[in-house]
Amino acid sequence: MRPLKVYSVIPRLPEELMPLWDLAYNFWFTWKHEIAELFSQIDYGLWRRSQQNPVWFLNHLEQEKLETLAKDVFFLERLRHIKNSLAEYRHSSDKGLSKFFDPEYPVIAYFSAEYGLALCLPIYSGGLGVLAGDHLKSASDLNLPLVGVGLCYQQGYFRQYLTHDSWQQEKYPINDFEQMPLVLEKNEQGHPLNVQVQLAGRVVNARIWRADVGRVNLYLLDTNVPENDPLDRKITSQLYGGDLEMRLKQEIVLGIGGVRALKALGLAPRVIHMNEGHSAFAVLERIRVFMHDFGLSFESAQELVASSSIFTTHTPVPAGNDRFPPDLMQKYFEDYAQELGLAFKVFLALGREDQHDDQESFCMTVLALRLSRFNNGVSKLHGQVSRNMWKKVWPQYPVDDVPIGSITNGVHIPSWVAPDISYLYDRYLGSNWREDPDCERVWQQSEAIPDAELWRTHERLRERLVDFVRYRLREQILARGGRRYELELAEDVLDPAALTIGFARRFAAYKRANLILRDVQRFLNIIQDTKHPVQFIFAGKAHPKDEEGKKIIQQIVQLCQRVDCRFSVVFLEDYDLEIARYMLQGCDVWLNTPRRPLEACGTSGMKAVANGVLHFSTLDGWWAEAYQPGNSVGWAIGSGEEYEDSDYQDFVESQILYNILEKEIIPLFYNRGHGNLPREWIKKMKNGLKLLAPMYNAHRMVEDYARFAYLPAYKNYLALSRNGFAPAKDLAAWRMELMTKWSDVKIRNVRSQSFDEIFADDRVRVEAELFINGLRPEDVRMEIYAGAVDVEGNFTDRKTETMQSKSQTGDGWILYEGYITPDNTGRFGFTVRVLPSHPLLLDPHCLGLIHWAQ
């Protein structure tokens, strides 16, 4: 029996308390600590049971308590103050980054498969989603005209629990969107706003939920609607769940459906940013829209879309990038290719590294790279890795010229800093640390924080972490039907005063959570030192299909259960944002042991540093650029070596890890002076705040995207769309002519002064002749490509200098001249090359066209 009609029952809030709804339905509460504190102080137990979900919390408050609050003058005054703060924040007169863009809002659409905004919206799996959430929060603080697009997962990512033999199992609780800080978008008739996509001949509907993130809106698509086939209702069921075909359907809904959702909402962003390749179909849909709505050819629409698209890759291993076999792509995209006016073989070539290989799978990352003019990795090292990884897309270029740059990730510091620490910063850094956290001058004030005050605050956070760990352990034991003596043991795990080292992240094999356990006896010696006690807290999930990751968890948990470890080593089940915050704020050392260069960035250490926690890591991801020997901000495992023998690498780096722990970290922590203060340790904490917090934060990251990607892409869009898209059409025509004539462009007679030795800083004159095959001289750019070379004659670095045309012969050859100056002594060489050139072509490398002198 099913009901004829379903109602949403909500509490009857007294008029005086109605502002609570405004606070509950804006995720500003995740970084405005006063809001979360306001809810928790109404009923702390209920707030904890709500998973810090203010909507569920208000819906479950007793009416009697609401009536009492409505008469509490002090509570109402505090509520009024916080409500006014939200209103001021939303409508701040400070235009921030919006002043660089057209007043039309929004300008940028940010696509991501997951978002880690809050514990109460579990549509994230790990670092990628948390980064996306931090990106939206900083965009809000900086008043960037941006909107987010994602999927609203009914079950989200799995929740973790362990069996009696310590093996990870997964469960998938149902998310009730009506009990979350989400608003269902409706049309003028009051009905849910729907968008449609075609999947293998079927029409699939998706409704749109809105999450308010400060000043920014995030729109989430949900296919669990009655109009859909039961199988299609499950498309947005699980994050990264299902088989390969389900993944393809999710990415169609995200990319194509996401663009259609923005249109249905009356939004027309000029720029799109794809956070990883999951949403790459969005560029195809934008091309289709410009073809259908404005009559552009595929080539013209492609230039317009690519010139206003940004793509960020996060995965440094080929297996982590989505690839779909040709037959599966044909099932879902044969008709779509026809709408784009493309033969299906040509369509598939857009997603292939080798466009002539008919057997190659269709890769989402390759599609995004080909159809974006702004491509980046998420750290300097990851940019290098990505250029090498995707060099086949641009086969004629040296790896250093592959058009993939880097913008290092950052974290939204106000979201991750503990309230106790934030109040400390308010007193000694001023309020600017929140408003302008990438300002070096602000963080220099960290020196003004008294050592004793900083240390006592940190000790309180460690004590709270220990209390939280004991609470979570009790919950774990009760959930699996544990015995009374296990509960009693849980009350005594960890020492609130001991050196506490944390490791929490996804349990993938390359992250090596068990590197510290390679020599178990040496590990035991460290944790059993009663004079200088050390303890470890582990947390993290393995992907449901990652058997090796699950084995690592099992190994660690079984170690925790040993009599000689149970009070000093703990594994917390079901790693989530709440566990992350307690650990990042309360540990003394944050341990990170990825196998270089497989960590794209890794942002957890940035969050730890912002709380005064010291970082201890291999030189991979962000730490490879943040750590400098002698700058006293943390410790490095190794010197950035890369090994062919992974087992040997693990042995060497585990020995380094133990040595640094035993000889540097532990002695430094327990070297106490007057007042029992570890002065040198505190100095390192302050150095981390001064040197790292201004750089590795999301405000700096978003400003970098605005400066180097969003604003240029926006200007590109405006330039190409003038006069009925005439510049886009001209650029497409220019490119087509270039492609047909490029193969016969030739370089000859490269000449320079004839000498074997020159002095550093001597200018070398170079001449070369170029045949442009009917192109205009302004269509090409001749360059000298020069730099140091190794003993085999390969360039070890390079710089380029543009050559100038000097004269033209009657047979179509042009004489060019240029100069190059060696910077240093040693072996030096040069060659000459020619590239395409056009005022609206931001990066000539993106076309993949080049000729080198032979």
BAVOBA-445195 format. One record per residue (C-alpha): residue in three letters; x, y, z. Coordinates in steps of 0.05 Angstrom, whole numbers, plus 5000, padded with zeros to 4 digits. Layout:
<atoms>
ALAXYZ/...
</atoms>
This chain:
<atoms>
MET500050005000/ARG502950684980/PRO500251375000/LEU496251774950/LYS499952404970/VAL506252555009/TYR507553185051/SER513753475081/VAL512553605155/ILE516754165186/PRO516754465255/ARG512855095270/LEU518455575287/PRO516256185326/GLU516856825285/GLU522857055327/LEU526656425306/MET525256435231/PRO532356695215/LEU534856015237/TRP532355745169/ASP536756255132/LEU542756025172/ALA541055285163/TYR540455325087/ASN547155655073/PHE553555255079/TRP556855885106/PHE555855525173/THR561755075154/TRP566755635160/LYS563056145202/HIS564255805269/GLU559156235306/ILE553455915267/ALA555355205283/GLU556455395356/LEU549555715358/PHE546255065336/SER550554625380/GLN549055035442/ILE541554945431/ASP542154195440/TYR549253905436/GLY547053175435/LEU541953285379/TRP547053695340/ARG552053115343/ARG546652615323/SER544753055264/GLN551752975233/GLN552153735240/ASN546253815194/PRO542454445214/VAL536254275173/TRP535353585204/PHE537053895271/LEU531554425267/ASN526553915241/HIS527853475303/LEU527854005357/GLU522153945407/GLN516854475401/GLU517554625475/LYS524954785466/LEU523355235407/GLU518255625448/THR523255705504/LEU528655965456/ALA523656465428/LYS523456795497/ASP530956785509/VAL533157505500/PHE540557345498/PHE539556795446/LEU535257235403/GLU540357795405/ARG545857315384/LEU541357045329/ARG540057745304/HIS547457905303/ILE549257275263/LYS543457375215/ASN545858085201/SER552957805190/LEU550257335136/ALA546357895103/GLU552558335103/TYR556757775075/ARG551957625019/HIS551158354998/SER558058615014/SER559759264977/ASP566758994967/LYS566558734895/GLY572658294903/LEU574357914839/SER567558064808/LYS570058764788/PHE574458444734/PHE568458114700/ASP561958344669/PRO556458474721/GLU552557904691/TYR552557334740/PRO555256804739/VAL561056834689/ILE564556164707/ALA561355474713/TYR565454994755/PHE564054254741/SER566053694789/ALA563652984801/GLU564053084877/TYR563853644928/GLY566253605000/LEU562654185032/ALA560253905098/LEU559353265138/CYS551853305127/LEU552453295051/PRO556252645037/ILE557152704962/TYR564752674964/SER569852104969/GLY576352474986/GLY581253004965/LEU578253174898/GLY571453324928/VAL574253704987/LEU578354124940/ALA572154274899/GLY568554484962/ASP574254934983/HIS574455224913/LEU567155444919/LYS568155724989/SER574156154968/ALA570356364905/SER564856604952/ASP569656974999/LEU573057304939/ASN566457474907/LEU568257104843/PRO562157054796/LEU562156294795/VAL556955744798/GLY558155004814/VAL555154404778/GLY555153684803/LEU550953074818/CYS546452944877/TYR547952234899/GLN542351864935/GLN547351424971/GLY553651824960/TYR560251484974/PHE560350865017/ARG560750865093/GLN566150415120/TYR565849885175/LEU570449325194/THR568848585206/HIS571648195266/ASP577547995223/SER579048735207/TRP576748705134/GLN573449325105/GLN566149275087/GLU561749795054/LYS554750045068/TYR550750565031/PRO545750965074/ILE540351345037/ASN540952105035/ASP534452465047/PHE535353105008/GLU529353435041/GLN532853365108/MET539153705081/PRO541054425067/LEU538554354995/VAL533054704957/LEU529354384899/GLU529154854839/LYS522254954811/ASN519255284749/GLU514255854746/GLN508555364756/GLY511655114820/HIS513654434792/PRO520654144798/LEU525154404743/ASN527353834699/VAL532653744646/GLN533253164598/VAL538952774566/GLN538652204516/LEU541851544536/ALA542051014482/GLY535351244454/ARG531951354521/VAL530152024551/VAL532752104622/ASN530152654667/ALA533953004722/ARG531553494773/ILE536054034803/TRP537754154876/ARG541054794898/ALA546154864954/ASP547855574975/VAL555255634991/GLY555956345018/ARG555056774956/VAL555956194908/ASN550555714884/LEU551954974872/TYR546954604828/LEU546453844835/LEU542853384785/ASP538652804810/THR535752264764/ASN531851914820/VAL525152174794/PRO518751774780/GLU518751924705/ASN525151524695/ASP526150784684/PRO528350444749/LEU535350324722/ASP536051054702/ARG533751274771/LYS540050954798/ILE544851364754/THR545751864811/SER545451334865/GLN552751224883/LEU559051644874/TYR563951224833/GLY559250624840/GLY557050124787/ASP560649874725/LEU563950234667/GLU557350354632/MET554350674695/ARG560451134699/LEU559251344627/LYS551951494641/GLN553751904703/GLU558752314663/ILE553652444608/VAL548752704660/LEU554253124694/GLY557153434630/ILE551453464580/GLY545953504633/GLY549854014672/VAL550254494614/ARG542854394600/ALA541254514674/LEU544755194672/LYS540755384610/ALA534255164643/LEU535955594703/GLY536856194657/LEU544356214668/ALA549356304611/PRO556456264639/ARG561856474589/VAL567256034618/ILE567255314643/HIS572254984688/MET572554224689/ASN575353954754/GLU578053284729/GLY575752934666/HIS569052674691/SER565353284664/ALA568953334596/PHE562553214557/ALA560653914578/VAL565154204524/LEU561653784471/GLU554854024495/ARG557154744493/ILE559454634421/ARG552754334404/VAL549054924435/PHE552955434396/MET551755044332/HIS544354964346/ASP542655644376/PHE547356094336/GLY548555714272/LEU556055634281/SER559855094245/PHE563054554288/GLU569954864275/SER567655564296/ALA564055314358/GLN570054884376/GLU574755484375/LEU569855894416/VAL568855344468/ALA576155124473/SER578455844481/SER573755944541/SER574855274576/ILE579455074633/PHE581354364650/THR584754134714/THR587553434716/HIS588753104783/THR591052404766/PRO598452244755/VAL597451524733/PRO594151294667/ALA589550794702/GLY586251354741/ASN583451684678/ASP576651454652/ARG576951084586/PHE571050774549/PRO571450254493/PRO569250474423/ASP563150014421/LEU560450304486/MET561551014461/GLN557950834397/LYS551850594436/TYR551251264471/PHE554251774423/GLU553051554351/ASP546952004345/TYR550252564384/ALA556152564336/GLN551252674279/GLU548353274316/LEU555453554317/GLY556153414242/LEU561852934254/ALA563252244227/PHE563451774286/LYS570651604273/VAL572452344275/PHE568452414339/LEU572251844373/ALA578852164351/LEU577352754398/GLY578552284457/ARG584451884431/GLU591852014443/ASP593351714374/GLN587751974330/HIS589351454277/ASP588650844323/ASP581650574313/GLN582550084370/GLU584350594424/SER579250734478/PHE575951414486/CYS579351794542/MET575752344580/THR582252684598/VAL584452704525/LEU577753004505/ALA578453554558/LEU585653694538/ARG583953754464/LEU578054214476/SER581054674528/ARG586255224518/PHE587855254593/ASN590354594621/ASN593754504687/GLY596254014739/VAL595454154813/SER602654244835/LYS609154414800/LEU611453694801/HIS604753454778/GLY605053934719/GLN611653614698/VAL608752914707/SER602453104667/ARG606553394609/ASN610352744604/MET604152314614/TRP600152654558/LYS605752814509/LYS602652354456/VAL596952844448/TRP602253334422/PRO607352854392/GLN611653364356/TYR613253774418/PRO618653684469/VAL615653494536/ASP617054184565/ASP612854504511/VAL606654064521/PRO601154574538/ILE599654354609/GLY601654844663/SER600654804738/ILE596755164792/THR598254874860/ASN592254694902/GLY590455054966/VAL585654965024/HIS580155415050/ILE583555595115/PRO577455875152/SER573955195142/TRP579654785169/VAL582655195226/ALA580055005295/PRO575755535329/ASP580755575386/ILE586455725337/SER582056205297/TYR580756615360/LEU588256635372/TYR589256885301/ASP583857415311/ARG587757695370/TYR594657705340/LEU593857695264/GLY587658135259/SER581357955220/ASN585157995154/TRP587557275162/ARG580457065142/GLU579257595089/ASP586157575057/PRO589456925078/ASP594456945022/CYS597457595049/GLU604557475072/ARG604458095116/VAL598557825156/TRP601857155170/GLN608457485190/GLN604557695252/SER604856965275/GLU611357155310/ALA607157585357/ILE603356995385/PRO606356825453/ASP609556145453/ALA605855925515/GLU599056135488/LEU600155785421/TRP602655155455/ARG597055125507/THR591955215453/HIS595054645413/GLU595154205475/ARG587754315485/LEU586454095414/ARG590653465424/GLU586653315487/ARG580153395448/LEU582752935394/VAL584252405446/ASP577252475476/PHE574252435406/VAL578251815389/ARG575851465452/TYR568651655435/ARG569251385364/LEU572550745388/ARG566750625436/GLU561950735378/GLN565850245335/ILE565949715389/LEU558449785404/ALA556749755330/ARG560049075322/GLY557448795388/GLY563848855427/ARG564848635498/ARG565049045562/TYR572548975572/GLU573649255501/LEU569549865520/GLU573649955583/LEU580149905543/ALA577550445495/GLU577050925554/ASP584650905564/VAL587450905493/LEU592451455477/ASP595851945523/PRO593452675518/ALA600652915530/ALA604452445483/LEU607352615415/THR601552455367/ILE602752285294/GLY596852245246/PHE595951895180/ALA589151965146/ARG587551925072/ARG585251445019/PHE588450765028/ALA591350674959/ALA597650244954/TYR602050824929/LYS600451234990/ARG603950705032/ALA600150765098/ASN604150175123/LEU611050445107/ILE611950605181/LEU610749865195/ARG616049585148/ASP620449435208/VAL615349245261/GLN620449165317/ARG623349845305/PHE616350135305/LEU614849785371/ASN621150065401/ILE618850765384/ILE611850705413/GLN614150335476/ASP619050855499/THR615851065565/LYS620551665573/HIS618751955506/PRO611951655488/VAL609651675415/GLN602751475389/PHE599651395320/ILE592551515295/PHE590551225227/ALA584251325187/GLY582151225115/LYS578150825065/ALA580250365009/HIS576250354945/PRO571149774947/LYS574949424891/ASP581949564918/GLU583848904951/GLU590949144964/GLY588549765000/LYS583949335043/LYS589748885062/ILE593649495086/ILE587849695130/GLN587348995157/GLN594848985173/ILE594349635211/VAL588049455249/GLN590848785270/LEU597049145296/CYS592549605336/GLN589449005369/ARG596048735395/VAL597048785470/ASP603449185461/CYS600149685414/ARG592849765434/PHE594050395476/SER598750735428/VAL596150575358/VAL588950695335/PHE585150615270/LEU578751015265/GLU573350725220/ASP569251105168/TYR574051685154/ASP569952315140/LEU570453065148/GLU569253045223/ILE574952555236/ALA579352955189/ARG578153605227/TYR579753305295/MET586052975269/LEU588553565228/GLN587554025287/GLY589953585344/CYS595853175318/ASP602953425328/VAL605753125264/TRP602152985198/LEU605352385164/ASN604952305088/THR608751755051/PRO606651734978/ARG611251404927/ARG613951974885/PRO611452214836/LEU604551904845/GLU601552434891/ALA598652984848/CYS598453484905/GLY595653234972/THR592253795010/SER591353475079/GLY598253715100/MET596454425082/LYS590454385129/ALA594854115184/VAL600054665175/ALA594655205181/ASN593254915251/GLY600554925272/VAL601554175258/LEU608353995229/HIS608753625163/PHE613153005152/SER612952745081/THR616452475020/LEU617953024970/ASP611852914927/GLY605953354908/TRP605754034943/TRP611253854993/ALA616253794936/GLU615654544926/ALA613854764997/TYR619654425033/GLN626454765029/PRO632354495069/GLY633754965125/ASN627155335125/SER625054945187/VAL617654825171/GLY617654065175/TRP621453455152/ALA622653105085/ILE623452355074/GLY629052315023/SER631252834972/GLY626152724917/GLU629252094888/GLU625251644841/TYR626450894841/GLU625250344791/ASP625149814846/SER619249984890/ASP621149474943/TYR628049774950/GLN624950464952/ASP620450265010/PHE626349985048/VAL630750605038/GLU625251105054/SER622750705115/GLN629750745143/ILE629951495132/LEU623151555164/TYR625351175227/ASN631851565231/ILE628552245228/LEU623252035279/GLU628451765328/LYS633852285319/GLU630052925303/ILE622552935314/ILE621952575381/PRO627952925414/LEU625453605389/PHE618453495416/TYR620953295485/ASN626353825490/ARG622754255541/GLY625354885572/HIS622555335626/GLY615055265632/ASN615354585599/LEU615154915530/PRO618454595469/ARG621255255443/GLU624454985380/TRP618254595362/ILE613955215371/LYS618855595326/LYS617555085271/MET610055165281/LYS610555915272/ASN615155825211/GLY609855395179/LEU604555925191/LYS609056485164/LEU611956135103/LEU606655635082/ALA599755895102/PRO600056505055/MET601756064995/TYR598055405004/ASN591055655013/ALA584955654968/HIS584456414963/ARG591256434930/MET589255844886/VAL582756164863/GLU586256824850/ASP591356444808/TYR585656124768/ALA582356804760/ARG588857134737/PHE591656584692/ALA585456234667/TYR578556534682/LEU579957244661/PRO583757064597/ALA578456554579/TYR572957064592/LYS576557584549/ASN577357044495/TYR569856914496/LEU568257654489/ALA573357744433/LEU570857134394/SER563457274403/ARG563457994377/ASN559258164315/GLY555357524314/PHE561357084329/ALA565057344267/PRO572057284301/ALA570556554320/LYS568656404248/ASP574956754223/LEU579356374272/ALA576255714250/ALA577255884176/TRP584456084190/ARG585755434227/MET582755024170/GLU587155374119/LEU593155284164/MET591754534171/THR591454434095/LYS597854814081/TRP602054654141/SER605054004116/ASP608854374061/VAL611754924106/LYS619354834107/ILE625655104140/ARG632455124106/ASN639355444109/VAL639955534184/ARG646455934195/SER650356244252/GLN657356484265/SER662355924254/PHE666055824319/ASP666755254368/GLU667355664432/ILE664056304455/PHE663956684520/ALA657956704567/ASP653657314550/ASP656157324477/ARG650457454429/VAL649756924375/ARG646557144310/VAL642156614275/GLU639156634205/ALA634256164172/GLU629756134111/LEU622455944115/PHE617555724061/ILE610455874083/ASN606655544026/GLY601856114011/LEU600556304084/ARG601457014107/PRO607857194145/GLU603557384205/ASP600656684207/VAL607156394232/ARG612356514285/MET619656334275/GLU623556184339/ILE630556014361/TYR630155444411/ALA636555444453/GLY639555214519/ALA644354764555/VAL645354064528/ASP647953424559/VAL653552974533/GLU648652634486/GLY646453294456/ASN639653324489/PHE636953974516/THR636954004592/ASP633554674594/ARG631255154541/LYS628855844524/THR626056134460/GLU627256774423/THR622757034367/MET626157154299/GLN624457744254/SER623357704178/LYS628758084139/SER627257974066/GLN623157554018/THR625257203954/GLY621057133892/ASP620056383901/GLY616356453968/TRP622156374017/ILE622956884074/LEU629557034109/TYR629057084185/GLU634157334235/GLY634757284310/TYR639557294369/ILE640756834428/THR645256944488/PRO647856364531/ASP646556484605/ASN651756014633/THR658155654614/GLY658154934591/ARG655354574530/PHE650354994493/GLY646154884430/PHE640455154390/THR635654974335/VAL630155334297/ARG622655204294/VAL616355504266/LEU609555534301/PRO602655794282/SER601056504303/HIS594456864310/PRO592257444355/LEU586557024384/LEU590756394392/LEU593156424464/ASP597955854461/PRO600755634393/HIS602554954422/CYS595254764431/LEU594254624356/GLY599854114356/LEU602954414293/ILE610354534289/HIS616354454242/TRP623454374265/ALA629754534225/GLN632853894199/
</atoms>
